[in-house]
Amino acid sequence: MRLSARNQIKGTVVEVKKGATTSHVRVDIGGGQIVTSSITNEAVDDLGIKTGSKATVVIKASDVMIAVD
């Protein structure tokens, strides 16, 4: 598959936490870094995502915000 998004990081799924309609998928991208994505439960099921699965994190955003107290 080819995508226009250039921010693609390969990793391994370390946790899938399902809620009522949405899952939080945690992906270890190496170096002790974890990226968390919030996707539908249907997407998790359709893609067969589970702990230990290989996955690619794709980040496509026009803004990146940071806030501090």
C-alpha positions as CSV (number, residue, x, y, z in Angstrom):
1,M,0.0,0.0,0.0
2,R,1.2,3.5,-0.8
3,L,0.2,6.5,1.3
4,S,0.8,10.3,0.9
5,A,1.6,10.5,4.7
6,R,5.4,10.6,5.1
7,N,5.4,9.9,8.9
8,Q,5.3,6.1,8.9
9,I,6.9,4.3,11.8
10,K,7.1,0.5,12.1
11,G,6.5,-1.1,15.5
12,T,4.8,-3.8,17.5
13,V,1.4,-3.7,19.2
14,V,2.0,-3.9,23.0
15,E,-1.6,-3.4,24.2
16,V,-5.2,-3.1,22.8
17,K,-7.6,-1.7,25.3
18,K,-11.2,-1.9,24.0
19,G,-13.9,0.4,25.3
20,A,-17.6,0.5,24.3
21,T,-17.0,1.7,20.8
22,T,-13.3,2.8,20.6
23,S,-10.0,1.0,21.3
24,H,-6.7,2.5,22.4
25,V,-3.9,0.7,20.6
26,R,-0.4,1.1,22.0
27,V,2.5,0.5,19.6
28,D,6.1,0.2,20.7
29,I,8.2,2.0,18.0
30,G,11.6,1.3,19.7
31,G,13.9,3.1,22.0
32,G,11.3,2.9,24.8
33,Q,8.8,5.0,22.8
34,I,5.1,4.1,22.7
35,V,2.6,5.7,20.4
36,T,-1.1,5.4,21.3
37,S,-3.8,5.5,18.7
38,S,-7.6,5.7,19.3
39,I,-9.5,3.8,16.6
40,T,-12.9,2.1,16.4
41,N,-13.4,-1.4,17.7
42,E,-14.6,-2.4,14.2
43,A,-11.2,-1.3,12.7
44,V,-9.3,-3.3,15.3
45,D,-11.4,-6.4,14.4
46,D,-11.2,-5.8,10.7
47,L,-7.4,-5.4,10.8
48,G,-6.9,-8.3,13.2
49,I,-4.9,-6.1,15.6
50,K,-3.7,-7.8,18.7
51,T,-0.8,-7.7,21.2
52,G,2.3,-8.8,19.4
53,S,1.1,-7.9,15.9
54,K,3.5,-5.9,13.7
55,A,2.0,-2.5,12.7
56,T,2.9,0.7,11.1
57,V,1.9,4.0,12.8
58,V,0.9,6.5,10.2
59,I,0.8,10.2,11.4
60,K,-0.9,12.7,9.2
61,A,-1.6,16.0,10.8
62,S,-1.4,19.6,9.8
63,D,-0.9,20.8,13.3
64,V,1.1,19.5,16.3
65,M,0.4,21.2,19.5
66,I,2.2,21.2,22.9
67,A,0.9,22.5,26.1
68,V,2.6,22.9,29.5
69,D,1.5,24.3,32.9
